[in-house]
């Protein structure tokens, strides 16, 4: 080995180590800044209307992230997630109104029921692929909505179920919107943390394998049925938790309000727009679309009926046409294409010790 090679080799190794440490430091710093912003922003925005928008952004980000576990990581396009959302909402509301049981226990019970429903749906439908699976999930979601409508003696039917306003920690009811902003923000961080854990776990790798090619994954020995059941159960539990908190936030439940097909499509659209199969994608999608939809309804809702939904639909079409992989993936690909700074570092060559 030449003297030049002897001097260059340790520098390359050190530079790689420093680069890795610097990257980890930047990631930690970005995460810390994001958490600080999450805590400070609702305090700075001292207006009930805008705080409610922030709360809804956090809630729908969490629900889109929960859907993303099945639709993004596992590649199973579900359009029946409103069923899990509604089960959580109605379970928490009913055990509190009818039986006087604390909503905290109602959340746990709703999660258990949602997981059981998810396992049942999984056993029946997860061997289906593509559009057939999506159609079956729509049918299950509609079945839950029909049950909520016609079981009037239990759910209140189309008239709705009113949850009494009794502020307190035990009743999980708060008069301050700021408290709900932090509750929904915590739920969003929980779903984001689960998604990040999933990306580096054995289950996440199995889901990625069956998403790319299910037959090849099974040929390699991956238990795809178990992986699908695990993903849909985890997704259902998180979605049910969001539904329970939703019930205690609005204190009124009605089938078309919390078990509708529109709600299932909304969860999927936020993840698709932001970027399926990424932890940050659903958050970005909900952060962009939720305030946009609210402001459009406020601006055009009374002036011209339906024009807000027309504008909303056109924007969705543009995103799907020009960013089919989602904003996070498309922007990342273009940045790596345009700037070497965002490209992955090339693997270092080993220097031979031979003379």
C-alpha positions as CSV (number, residue, x, y, z in Angstrom):
1,X,0.0,0.0,0.0
2,X,1.3,3.4,-0.9
3,X,1.8,6.2,1.7
4,X,-1.0,8.1,0.0
5,X,-3.4,5.2,0.5
6,X,-2.2,4.7,4.1
7,X,-3.0,8.3,4.9
8,X,-6.3,8.4,3.1
9,X,-7.9,5.3,4.5
10,X,-8.3,6.3,8.2
11,X,-9.6,9.7,7.1
12,X,-12.3,8.1,5.0
13,X,-13.4,5.9,7.9
14,X,-13.5,8.8,10.3
15,X,-15.4,11.0,7.9
16,X,-18.0,8.2,7.5
17,X,-18.3,8.0,11.2
18,X,-18.6,11.7,11.7
19,X,-21.1,11.9,8.8
20,X,-23.3,9.2,10.4
21,X,-23.1,10.9,13.8
22,X,-24.0,14.3,12.3
23,X,-26.9,12.8,10.4
24,X,-28.2,11.2,13.7
25,X,-27.8,14.5,15.5
26,X,-29.7,16.4,12.8
27,X,-32.5,13.9,12.9
28,X,-32.8,14.1,16.7
29,X,-32.7,17.9,16.5
30,X,-35.4,18.0,13.9
31,X,-37.5,15.7,16.1
32,X,-36.9,17.8,19.1
33,X,-37.9,21.0,17.2
34,X,-41.0,19.3,15.9
35,X,-42.1,18.3,19.5
36,X,-41.4,21.8,20.8
37,X,-43.4,23.3,18.0
38,X,-46.2,20.9,18.7
39,X,-46.3,22.1,22.3
40,X,-45.9,25.8,21.7
41,X,-48.1,26.3,18.6
42,X,-51.5,25.7,20.3
43,X,-50.5,28.2,23.1
44,X,-49.5,30.8,20.6
45,X,-52.6,30.4,18.5
46,X,-55.0,31.7,21.1
47,X,-58.3,31.4,19.2
48,X,-60.9,28.6,19.6
49,X,-61.5,28.4,15.9
50,X,-57.9,27.8,14.9
51,X,-57.3,25.6,17.9
52,X,-60.1,23.4,16.7
53,X,-58.5,23.2,13.2
54,X,-55.2,22.2,14.8
55,X,-57.0,19.6,16.9
56,X,-58.7,18.1,13.8
57,X,-55.4,18.1,11.9
58,X,-53.8,16.0,14.7
59,X,-56.8,13.7,14.9
60,X,-57.1,13.0,11.2
61,X,-53.3,12.7,10.9
62,X,-53.4,9.9,13.5
63,X,-56.3,8.2,11.7
64,X,-54.6,8.4,8.3
65,X,-51.4,7.0,10.0
66,X,-53.4,4.1,11.5
67,X,-54.9,3.4,8.0
68,X,-51.4,3.6,6.5
69,X,-50.3,0.5,8.6
70,X,-52.6,-1.6,6.4
71,X,-52.9,0.4,3.2
72,X,-49.3,1.7,3.0
73,X,-47.1,-0.8,4.7
74,X,-49.0,-4.0,4.0
75,X,-50.4,-2.9,0.6
76,X,-54.0,-3.8,1.5
77,X,-56.3,-1.0,0.3
78,X,-59.0,-0.9,3.0
79,X,-62.1,1.3,2.6
80,X,-63.9,0.1,5.7
81,X,-61.8,1.6,8.5
82,X,-64.7,3.8,9.5
83,X,-66.1,0.6,11.0
84,X,-63.3,0.5,13.6
85,X,-63.6,4.2,14.2
86,X,-67.3,3.8,14.8
87,X,-67.0,0.8,17.1
88,X,-64.6,2.8,19.3
89,X,-66.8,5.9,19.3
90,X,-70.1,4.0,20.0
91,X,-68.5,1.7,22.6
92,X,-67.1,4.6,24.6
93,X,-70.3,6.6,24.3
94,X,-72.7,3.8,25.1
95,X,-70.9,2.4,28.1
96,X,-70.8,5.9,29.5
97,X,-74.4,6.9,28.7
98,X,-76.1,3.6,29.3
99,X,-74.0,2.0,32.0
100,X,-72.2,4.9,33.6
101,X,-68.8,3.3,33.0
102,X,-65.8,5.7,32.6
103,X,-64.8,6.5,29.0
104,X,-61.2,5.4,29.9
105,X,-62.5,1.8,30.3
106,X,-64.7,2.4,27.2
107,X,-61.5,3.1,25.1
108,X,-60.0,-0.2,26.1
109,X,-63.2,-2.1,25.5
110,X,-63.6,-0.4,22.1
111,X,-60.1,-1.4,21.1
112,X,-60.7,-5.0,22.1
113,X,-63.9,-5.2,20.1
114,X,-62.3,-3.5,17.1
115,X,-59.4,-6.0,17.2
116,X,-61.8,-8.9,17.3
117,X,-63.7,-7.4,14.3
118,X,-60.5,-6.9,12.5
119,X,-59.4,-10.5,13.1
120,X,-62.8,-11.7,11.8
121,X,-62.5,-9.4,8.7
122,X,-58.9,-10.5,8.2
123,X,-59.7,-14.2,8.3
124,X,-62.6,-13.7,5.8
125,X,-61.1,-11.2,3.4
126,X,-57.3,-10.9,3.7
127,X,-56.7,-13.8,1.3
128,X,-58.3,-11.6,-1.3
129,X,-56.2,-9.2,-3.3
130,X,-56.6,-5.8,-5.0
131,X,-60.0,-4.5,-5.7
132,X,-61.8,-7.6,-4.3
133,X,-60.3,-6.9,-0.8
134,X,-61.3,-3.2,-1.1
135,X,-64.9,-4.1,-2.0
136,X,-65.2,-6.5,0.9
137,X,-64.0,-3.9,3.4
138,X,-66.5,-1.5,2.0
139,X,-69.2,-4.1,2.6
140,X,-68.1,-4.6,6.2
141,X,-68.0,-0.9,6.8
142,X,-71.5,-0.4,5.4
143,X,-72.8,-3.3,7.5
144,X,-71.6,-1.6,10.7
145,X,-73.2,1.7,9.6
146,X,-76.5,-0.1,8.9
147,X,-76.4,-1.7,12.3
148,X,-75.8,1.7,13.9
149,X,-78.8,3.1,12.1
150,X,-81.3,0.3,12.8
151,X,-80.4,-0.5,16.4
152,X,-82.2,2.6,17.5
153,X,-82.9,1.3,21.0
154,X,-79.1,1.1,21.6
155,X,-77.4,3.6,19.4
156,X,-80.1,6.1,19.0
157,X,-80.3,5.5,15.2
158,X,-80.3,8.4,12.9
159,X,-81.4,10.7,15.6
160,X,-78.0,10.3,17.2
161,X,-76.6,9.6,20.7
162,X,-76.0,12.6,22.9
163,X,-73.2,12.3,25.5
164,X,-73.7,14.5,28.6
165,X,-71.2,17.3,29.1
166,X,-69.7,16.6,32.5
167,X,-66.1,18.1,32.5
168,X,-63.5,16.1,34.4
169,X,-60.6,13.8,33.9
170,X,-62.6,10.6,34.8
171,X,-65.3,11.5,32.3
172,X,-62.7,12.4,29.7
173,X,-64.6,15.6,28.9
174,X,-62.9,19.0,28.8
175,X,-64.2,22.5,28.1
176,X,-60.9,23.8,26.9
177,X,-60.0,23.1,23.3
178,X,-56.3,23.4,24.2
179,X,-56.5,20.2,26.3
180,X,-58.0,18.4,23.3
181,X,-55.3,19.7,21.0
182,X,-52.7,18.1,23.2
183,X,-54.7,14.9,23.5
184,X,-55.0,14.5,19.8
185,X,-51.4,15.6,19.4
186,X,-50.4,12.8,21.7
187,X,-52.4,10.3,19.7
188,X,-50.7,11.5,16.5
189,X,-47.3,11.1,18.1
190,X,-48.2,7.6,19.3
191,X,-49.3,6.6,15.7
192,X,-46.2,8.2,14.3
193,X,-44.0,6.3,16.8
194,X,-45.7,3.0,16.0
195,X,-45.1,3.7,12.3
196,X,-41.4,4.4,12.8
197,X,-41.0,1.3,14.9
198,X,-42.8,-0.7,12.2
199,X,-40.4,0.5,9.5
200,X,-37.4,-1.1,11.3
201,X,-39.1,-4.2,12.8
202,X,-39.3,-7.7,11.6
203,X,-43.0,-7.3,11.1
204,X,-42.4,-4.2,9.0
205,X,-40.0,-6.1,6.7
206,X,-42.6,-8.9,6.3
207,X,-45.3,-6.4,5.4
208,X,-43.0,-4.7,2.8
209,X,-42.3,-8.1,1.3
210,X,-45.9,-9.1,0.9
211,X,-46.8,-5.6,-0.4
212,X,-44.2,-5.9,-3.2
213,X,-45.0,-9.5,-4.1
214,X,-47.1,-11.7,-1.8
215,X,-46.5,-14.9,-3.7
216,X,-42.7,-14.4,-3.6
217,X,-42.9,-13.6,0.1
218,X,-44.7,-16.8,0.8
219,X,-42.2,-18.7,-1.3
220,X,-39.4,-17.3,0.9
221,X,-41.2,-18.5,4.1
222,X,-42.9,-15.4,5.2
223,X,-46.2,-16.1,7.1
224,X,-48.2,-13.5,5.2
225,X,-51.5,-14.3,6.8
226,X,-50.1,-13.7,10.2
227,X,-48.4,-10.5,9.1
228,X,-51.7,-9.2,7.6
229,X,-53.7,-10.1,10.7
230,X,-51.1,-8.4,12.9
231,X,-51.2,-5.2,10.7
232,X,-55.0,-4.9,10.5
233,X,-55.3,-5.6,14.3
234,X,-52.8,-2.9,15.1
235,X,-54.4,-0.5,12.7
236,X,-57.9,-1.3,14.1
237,X,-56.8,-0.7,17.7
238,X,-55.3,2.7,16.9
239,X,-58.3,3.7,14.8
240,X,-60.7,2.6,17.6
241,X,-58.8,4.8,20.1
242,X,-59.2,7.8,17.8
243,X,-63.0,7.1,17.5
244,X,-63.3,7.0,21.3
245,X,-61.6,10.3,21.7
246,X,-63.7,11.7,18.8
247,X,-66.8,10.7,20.7
248,X,-65.7,12.5,23.9
249,X,-64.7,15.6,21.9
250,X,-67.9,16.1,19.9
251,X,-70.2,14.5,22.5
252,X,-72.7,13.5,19.8
253,X,-72.7,10.4,17.6
254,X,-74.6,9.7,14.5
255,X,-74.0,6.9,11.9
256,X,-73.3,9.2,8.9
257,X,-71.0,11.3,11.2
258,X,-68.7,8.5,12.4
259,X,-69.3,5.3,10.5
260,X,-69.7,6.5,6.9
261,X,-67.9,5.4,3.8
262,X,-66.8,9.0,3.3
263,X,-64.8,8.8,6.5
264,X,-63.0,5.7,5.3
265,X,-62.1,7.4,2.0
266,X,-60.9,10.4,3.9
267,X,-58.4,8.3,5.9
268,X,-57.1,6.8,2.8
269,X,-56.9,10.0,0.8
270,X,-54.8,11.8,3.5
271,X,-52.3,9.0,3.4
272,X,-52.3,8.8,-0.4
273,X,-51.7,12.5,-0.8
274,X,-49.0,12.7,1.8
275,X,-47.3,9.5,0.8
276,X,-48.3,5.9,1.5
277,X,-45.8,3.6,3.3
278,X,-44.1,6.6,5.1
279,X,-44.5,7.6,8.7
280,X,-44.7,11.4,7.9
281,X,-46.9,11.1,4.8
282,X,-50.3,10.9,6.5
283,X,-49.4,13.8,8.8
284,X,-48.4,15.9,5.8
285,X,-51.5,15.0,3.9
286,X,-53.9,15.8,6.8
287,X,-52.0,19.0,7.5
288,X,-52.5,20.2,4.0
289,X,-56.0,19.0,3.2
290,X,-57.9,19.4,6.5
291,X,-57.5,23.2,6.8
292,X,-57.9,23.6,3.1
293,X,-61.3,21.8,3.2
294,X,-62.4,23.8,6.3
295,X,-61.5,27.1,4.7
296,X,-63.2,26.3,1.4
297,X,-66.4,25.3,3.3
298,X,-66.2,28.6,5.2
299,X,-65.6,30.6,2.1
300,X,-68.0,29.0,-0.4
301,X,-70.4,27.0,1.8
302,X,-73.1,29.5,1.8
303,X,-72.3,31.4,-1.4
304,X,-72.4,28.5,-3.8
305,X,-73.5,25.1,-2.6
306,X,-71.0,22.4,-3.6
307,X,-68.3,24.7,-5.1
308,X,-66.0,24.0,-2.1
309,X,-66.1,20.3,-2.9
310,X,-65.5,20.9,-6.6
311,X,-62.3,22.9,-5.8
312,X,-61.3,20.2,-3.3
313,X,-61.8,17.4,-5.8
314,X,-59.9,19.2,-8.5
315,X,-56.9,19.7,-6.2
316,X,-57.0,16.0,-5.3
317,X,-57.0,15.1,-9.0
318,X,-54.0,17.3,-9.6
319,X,-52.0,15.8,-6.8
320,X,-52.9,12.2,-7.9
321,X,-51.9,13.0,-11.5
322,X,-48.6,14.8,-10.9
323,X,-47.6,13.2,-7.6
324,X,-49.0,9.6,-7.8
325,X,-46.6,8.3,-5.1
326,X,-47.5,11.1,-2.6
327,X,-45.9,14.4,-1.7
328,X,-43.2,13.0,0.6
329,X,-42.0,10.3,-1.9
330,X,-42.2,12.5,-5.0
331,X,-40.5,15.5,-3.4
332,X,-37.8,13.2,-2.0
333,X,-37.2,11.6,-5.4
334,X,-36.9,15.0,-7.1
335,X,-34.6,16.4,-4.5
336,X,-32.3,13.4,-4.8
337,X,-32.4,13.8,-8.6
338,X,-31.7,17.5,-8.7
339,X,-29.2,17.9,-5.8
340,X,-26.3,15.5,-4.9
341,X,-26.7,16.7,-1.3
342,X,-29.8,14.6,-0.9
343,X,-28.4,11.5,-2.5
344,X,-27.4,8.5,-0.5
345,X,-23.6,8.3,-0.1
346,X,-21.8,5.8,-2.3
347,X,-20.3,2.8,-0.6
348,X,-16.7,3.2,0.2
349,X,-14.2,0.9,-1.5
350,X,-12.0,-1.2,0.6
351,X,-8.3,-0.6,0.1
352,X,-6.3,-3.7,-0.5
353,X,-3.4,-4.5,1.7
354,X,-1.6,-6.2,-1.1
355,X,1.6,-4.5,-2.2
